[in-house]
Amino acid sequence: RIAVVFNATQQDIALAQPELMGTPLVLHPVQLHSADPRVRQARFDASNGIFHVPGRTTAVFVAVDAAAKPSVMNGKR
């Protein structure tokens, strides 16, 4: 499962998606380790289904089981 949130505004947003409550989504590992400190602030709160994304940021969230798999992008298999 993947969720992509585009925040084109200048303000940080809290986007409620109650249908995703309880879904174990985390920021994609590439973004989590990004040189961009703003994107690293993006998060998903599974207890209430709310995405928190900084202004002018696109954040990619993946299910925890998908995030744990090795990625071809970082050269690991």
N, C-alpha and C positions, 0 to 999 in steps of 0.2 A: 504494500500500500504506500502511495506517495501523495503528498499534499504540497502544492506550490502556492505561495501567497505573494502577490505583487502589491507593494505599498508604494504608489506613485506620489503620495502626498509628502509634505515636508514633516508632518507630525508622526510620532510613533502611534501605532494603532493596536487595539485589542479587538480581534475579530472572533466573535462567538460562533462556533459550529457545534451545537449541542449533540448532533448526531454522531460526532466523533468522540464524545465523552468515553473515557476508559480505553481509548485506542493508544497504544504505546508508540507515539510518534516522537522522534528526536530530529534535531537539525542534522542534515546530511554531513557525514564526516569531513568532506572536502571544505564545506563552509564552516564547520566547527573549528577547523584548524587554519582558517583563512587568515591572510595578513590584514584583512579589513576588520577592524574592531567592531564596526556597527553590525555587520552581518552575524558576528559571533554572539550578539545580544539577543538574537531572535530565539524564541522558545515556544513550546506548546505545553499547556497545562491540561493534562488528561483528566484531572479531577473535575474540571468544569467545561472542557472543550473549547478553551480560548487560546488562539494564537496571539503572540505578542511579537510584532515586527517593527523595527525602527523605520523612520521615514526614508524614502528614496532607496528602498531595499527590496530585493526579491529573495525570498527564503524558501528552501526546499527541505521538506521534512519527510523522513522515511520511517517505516515501521521498524521497531527495534530489531526484529529478527533479520530484516533486510540490511540494516546498518551494520550488523555483526559479521556479515559475509565479506570475505576478501574482495577487494576491488581491483579490476584491471587498470583503473585510472591511476592508482598509485603504484603500479608495478608488482603488486602482490597477487598470488594465486592461491 
